[in-house]
Amino acid sequence: MRIAMIGTGYVGLVSGVCFSDFGHDVICVDKANQKIDMLKAGRVPIYEPGLDVLMAKNVAAGRLSFTTDLADAVDGADAVFIAVGTPTRRGDGHADLTYVMAAAEEIANAVTGYTVIVTKSTVPVGTNRQVQEVVAAANPKADFDVASNPEFLREGAAIDDFMRPDRVVVGVENDRAAEVMAEIYRPLYLRDFPILTTDLESAEMIKYAANAFLATKITFINEIAGLCEKVGADVKEVSRGMGLDGRIGNKFLHAGPGYGGSCFPKDTAALARIGQDHAHPMQITETVIRVNDEVKKRMIEKIREACDDRFNGKIIAVLGVTFKPNTDDMRDAPSLSIVPALIGGGAKVRVVDPQGKSEGEALLPGVDWCDDPYAAAKGADLLVLLTEWNEFRALNLSDLAAAMSTPRMVDLRNIYSESKTLKAGFETYVGVGR
Ligand SMILES: NC(=O)c1ccc[n+]([C@@H]2O[C@H](COP(=O)([O-])OP(=O)(O)OC[C@H]3O[C@@H](n4cnc5c(N)ncnc54)[C@H](O)[C@@H]3O)[C@@H](O)[C@H]2O)c1
């Protein structure tokens, strides 16, 4: 198959690289010249484990290339994937479809021969039909079908998720489009990964429902964590006791500083908005959004308490600012609400993050970036563990405690324990829900 991938961000690049590894001919397109220049030079603009090696392999095999010329990439393609951003529209919570529709119009003017136009971006129900209308209006002669193919990869484990998915969801309207999609995903189909073929609307809904459900699960355990603190229970034990129940499962049951990232906040907001538009309020999702905001505020209070109720004049070392480990993505990371609150209160904040600096520098003005946790801890009044990078899981606690002015830790990922930290010389350990 010849594939054009429009949008070469976290999803477009990973999908393009993986499709080329399936054996397809893939051209990845982006409007950002700088990104394409980097890719052409063999450099990966994002941090995603394993992506550089897989990309180099497929470029060398002649199956993968990069361009800013959308028309050139679309010309003669069997399938054109739209993988552009769908951020929250300012003011109303809707998914902003400007980039999707602009791409659809450009694709319409460039298609030659039968083409399946596939939306991989996360989009509200009805968007694929809108894409269909936009393309038909822009080019009445275009021979095409639309397909919905939402993406479920997790940043940090994106290649494995793409290559070994729990399922692939394909929304189509006819057999012709279904056959092209089946050919594209044949390597997965042959290895018995479930390929779920549905109508367009169901495919679009599956993505929002899945993300809202996961956000709900995280928020549920975060709310339970708050109650654990009041009643003297340990949320880690509670999560374990719940997660061993096969009906519940242990994933997404780790209490922490609230969900963030490039998907959950915007997708829950969009789902809530879709419900309002259809006079069917998504009450659970709306509550989840509100509770998640409260969770983040509670984290700030937790840190304040650990600082003798004032940030002013304190030196705080923050470990991890990306929204989760193994990515450089800072979009809607909890750190973006927490760190400015510390600085706003007068604290001096030092940050350590294995990959977050290039994105984070502009988003977290006023922090000092340090290379390692021990340098950040030197003379600090408090250490806050915010993102659970592997690098932070086996720290030498005695060295950290010895380096600090007042050895106190707020562990927002429950990596360590009170007994261990106190034994190592910390005077205070504060976790979440314990
Ligand atoms: N990031 C994730 O983990 C993830 C997971 C599943 C689904 N999604 C969804 O996938 C979509 C893309 O997300 P992302 O994180 O990859 O976004 P991103 O912002 O990293 O990348 C989008 C890219 O599209 C490019 N672009 C925009 N308009 C273009 C056009 N007309 N022509 C060419 N390029 C164009 C931008 O320059 C940018 O590089 C979103 O809808 C998102 O919700 C993301």
PDBQT file of the ligand as one rigid body, heavy atoms in Angstrom, charges set to zero:
ROOT
HETATM    1  N1  LIG A 501      -0.283  11.923  21.590  1.00  0.00    +0.000 N 
HETATM    2  C1  LIG A 501      -0.919  10.798  21.893  1.00  0.00    +0.000 C 
HETATM    3  O1  LIG A 501      -0.490  10.032  22.739  1.00  0.00    +0.000 OA
HETATM    4  C2  LIG A 501      -2.183  10.436  21.156  1.00  0.00    +0.000 A 
HETATM    5  C3  LIG A 501      -2.709   9.139  21.311  1.00  0.00    +0.000 A 
HETATM    6  C4  LIG A 501      -3.854   8.801  20.609  1.00  0.00    +0.000 A 
HETATM    7  C5  LIG A 501      -4.484   9.741  19.814  1.00  0.00    +0.000 A 
HETATM    8  N2  LIG A 501      -3.969  10.994  19.702  1.00  0.00    +0.000 N 
HETATM    9  C6  LIG A 501      -4.628  11.956  18.808  1.00  0.00    +0.000 C 
HETATM   10  O2  LIG A 501      -3.874  12.055  17.619  1.00  0.00    +0.000 OA
HETATM   11  C7  LIG A 501      -3.946  13.399  17.105  1.00  0.00    +0.000 C 
HETATM   12  C8  LIG A 501      -2.555  13.961  16.928  1.00  0.00    +0.000 C 
HETATM   13  O3  LIG A 501      -1.939  14.044  18.183  1.00  0.00    +0.000 OA
HETATM   14  P1  LIG A 501      -0.379  14.304  18.359  1.00  0.00    +0.000 P 
HETATM   15  O4  LIG A 501      -0.094  14.194  19.807  1.00  0.00    +0.000 OA
HETATM   16  O5  LIG A 501       0.370  13.454  17.396  1.00  0.00    +0.000 OA
HETATM   17  O6  LIG A 501      -0.308  15.837  17.868  1.00  0.00    +0.000 OA
HETATM   18  P2  LIG A 501       0.990  16.724  17.543  1.00  0.00    +0.000 P 
HETATM   19  O7  LIG A 501       0.621  18.110  17.883  1.00  0.00    +0.000 OA
HETATM   20  O8  LIG A 501       2.192  16.088  18.162  1.00  0.00    +0.000 OA
HETATM   21  O9  LIG A 501       1.168  16.596  15.959  1.00  0.00    +0.000 OA
HETATM   22  C9  LIG A 501       0.315  17.145  15.009  1.00  0.00    +0.000 C 
HETATM   23  C10 LIG A 501       1.165  17.550  13.802  1.00  0.00    +0.000 C 
HETATM   24  O10 LIG A 501       0.304  17.883  12.717  1.00  0.00    +0.000 OA
HETATM   25  C11 LIG A 501       0.924  18.913  11.964  1.00  0.00    +0.000 C 
HETATM   26  N3  LIG A 501      -0.078  19.525  11.087  1.00  0.00    +0.000 N 
HETATM   27  C12 LIG A 501      -1.175  20.247  11.432  1.00  0.00    +0.000 A 
HETATM   28  N4  LIG A 501      -1.876  20.582  10.326  1.00  0.00    +0.000 NA
HETATM   29  C13 LIG A 501      -1.226  20.057   9.262  1.00  0.00    +0.000 A 
HETATM   30  C14 LIG A 501      -1.470  20.044   7.856  1.00  0.00    +0.000 A 
HETATM   31  N5  LIG A 501      -2.530  20.619   7.313  1.00  0.00    +0.000 N 
HETATM   32  N6  LIG A 501      -0.583  19.416   7.065  1.00  0.00    +0.000 NA
HETATM   33  C15 LIG A 501       0.505  18.813   7.597  1.00  0.00    +0.000 A 
HETATM   34  N7  LIG A 501       0.771  18.777   8.910  1.00  0.00    +0.000 NA
HETATM   35  C16 LIG A 501      -0.078  19.386   9.750  1.00  0.00    +0.000 A 
HETATM   36  C17 LIG A 501       1.519  19.809  13.041  1.00  0.00    +0.000 C 
HETATM   37  O11 LIG A 501       2.539  20.625  12.526  1.00  0.00    +0.000 OA
HETATM   38  C18 LIG A 501       2.035  18.773  14.040  1.00  0.00    +0.000 C 
HETATM   39  O12 LIG A 501       3.384  18.424  13.782  1.00  0.00    +0.000 OA
HETATM   40  C19 LIG A 501      -4.813  14.174  18.101  1.00  0.00    +0.000 C 
HETATM   41  O13 LIG A 501      -6.136  14.183  17.648  1.00  0.00    +0.000 OA
HETATM   42  C20 LIG A 501      -4.690  13.355  19.356  1.00  0.00    +0.000 C 
HETATM   43  O14 LIG A 501      -5.799  13.501  20.203  1.00  0.00    +0.000 OA
HETATM   44  C21 LIG A 501      -2.824  11.352  20.345  1.00  0.00    +0.000 A 
ENDROOT
TORSDOF 0
